[in-house]
Amino acid sequence: MTPNGLQYTRYFMNKFIGKTTTDALHKFSERLHTLNITQIEHSLMIPIVICQPDPQLTDPETVHVIKHCYMYALYIQLCSTRTEDEAKILFNNILEVNLNFVEIYLRIFFLL
């Protein structure tokens, strides 16, 4: 919902950010849902998504380190609830979904 009370439906998403980006966001959401990750795993994924390289950062190395610490924590969490092979596959799938999100982010904010 927008600050003025307008419900942000797919129709309005198409109007504001375009059909291509709207479709990409919905596809990202569907892929994220199919991962069947726990709330803890989802919570550990958020900082990985947020900690993307940005040329405007004053300290990109710290962001890089933080991202990899969360990646490690996520992998350990996945290993604690699944077999090692399942954890590796799921971890790779999560990173792939993350890359898709980065593409969407760039499309929205940098109009690529």
C-alpha positions, 0 to 999 in steps of 0.5 A: 500500500502506498503512503496515500492509501493506494493499494499497490496491485499488479496493475499499478506496478505495471503503470509505475515500474513497467510490465517487464520489471513487474513480471520480473519481480513476480517471477523472483517472488515465485522462485523465492517461494519455491525454495521452501526456506525457513524464516531463519534462512529467509532472514539470513538471506536478506543481508546478502541481498542488501549487501550488493556492490555499489560504487558510491559506497565509502567502504565497499570492503566492509560491505563485502565482508558482511555479505560473506559472513551472512553467506557463511551463516546461511550455509551453516544454517542450511547444513544444520537442517538438511544433508550437506548435499541438499544444503549445497544445492539449496545454497546455490539456488538461493544465490541464483535467486539473489542474482535475479534480484540484483538484475531487477534492482538494477532495472528499477533504480538505474533503468537498465 
